[in-house]
Amino acid sequence: MTLSEDLEELLRFATAIGGRYMGADRAEEFGQRNGVEGELVVRIRPTRIHGARDVAGYLFGPPGWAPDGNGLTTENMRRRAGLAPAAAPEGYGIQTAR
């Protein structure tokens, strides 16, 4: 792992990230706001990868995804964040034949 406080490098990365996530029209604005003193560029080089497909799933899969199937569901993440009721209302969800 390496850390860099080089302002030119920070500006370059912040602008590139801004272009990717905020759109090309706002890249420069994002770069100027975030490529400043006190921020860092962190580089991590993996030395060993176990299950590249699993790594890709964590990076590009839906929120809460886990390769073993034990990831949080969207509802569970909402509950943890206090954005959903602690329990589903009666009759909510899949209905079964009686």
C-alpha positions in Angstrom: 0.0 0.0 0.0 1.2 3.5 -0.8 -0.1 6.9 0.3 0.5 10.1 -1.6 -0.2 13.7 -0.7 1.1 15.1 -4.0 -1.4 17.8 -5.0 -1.0 17.3 -8.7 -1.7 13.6 -8.3 -4.6 14.3 -6.0 -6.1 16.7 -8.6 -5.6 14.2 -11.4 -7.3 11.4 -9.5 -10.1 13.6 -8.1 -10.9 14.9 -11.5 -10.9 11.4 -13.1 -13.2 10.1 -10.3 -15.4 13.2 -10.7 -15.7 12.5 -14.4 -16.7 8.9 -13.8 -19.3 9.4 -11.1 -20.4 13.0 -11.5 -20.2 13.2 -15.3 -17.6 14.7 -17.7 -19.3 18.1 -17.4 -18.6 18.3 -13.6 -15.3 16.5 -13.5 -13.2 19.7 -13.2 -15.4 21.1 -10.4 -15.2 17.8 -8.5 -11.4 17.7 -9.0 -10.9 21.2 -7.7 -13.1 20.6 -4.7 -11.6 17.3 -3.7 -8.0 17.3 -4.9 -6.8 19.5 -2.0 -4.4 19.4 0.8 -5.5 17.0 3.5 -6.7 14.4 1.1 -4.8 11.3 0.1 -4.3 9.0 -2.9 -4.2 5.4 -1.6 -2.9 2.7 -3.8 -3.4 -0.9 -2.9 -1.8 -3.7 -4.8 -3.2 -7.2 -4.2 -0.6 -9.8 -3.5 -3.0 -12.8 -3.8 -6.5 -13.1 -5.0 -8.7 -15.9 -4.0 -11.7 -16.4 -6.2 -11.5 -13.5 -8.7 -15.2 -14.0 -9.4 -16.0 -13.4 -5.7 -13.9 -10.2 -5.7 -15.7 -9.0 -8.8 -19.1 -9.7 -7.1 -18.1 -7.6 -4.1 -17.0 -4.7 -6.4 -19.7 -4.9 -9.0 -22.5 -6.9 -7.5 -25.6 -5.5 -5.9 -25.4 -3.9 -2.4 -25.1 -6.5 0.3 -24.0 -9.3 -2.1 -21.8 -12.0 -0.7 -20.4 -15.1 -2.5 -21.6 -17.4 0.2 -25.2 -16.1 0.1 -25.0 -14.6 3.5 -25.0 -11.0 2.5 -27.5 -8.4 3.7 -30.6 -8.0 1.8 -31.8 -4.5 0.8 -34.5 -4.6 3.5 -31.9 -5.6 6.2 -29.6 -2.8 5.1 -32.5 -0.3 5.3 -33.4 -1.6 8.8 -29.7 -1.2 10.0 -29.7 2.4 8.7 -33.0 3.1 10.4 -34.8 3.6 7.1 -37.3 0.8 7.4 -39.6 -0.6 10.1 -38.0 -3.2 12.3 -40.6 -5.8 11.3 -42.7 -6.1 8.1 -46.4 -5.3 8.5 -48.8 -8.2 8.8 -49.6 -9.6 5.4 -46.4 -8.1 3.9 -44.4 -10.4 1.6 -45.2 -13.7 0.0 -48.6 -15.2 0.6 -48.9 -18.9 1.0 -51.9 -21.1 0.2 -53.9 -22.1 3.3 
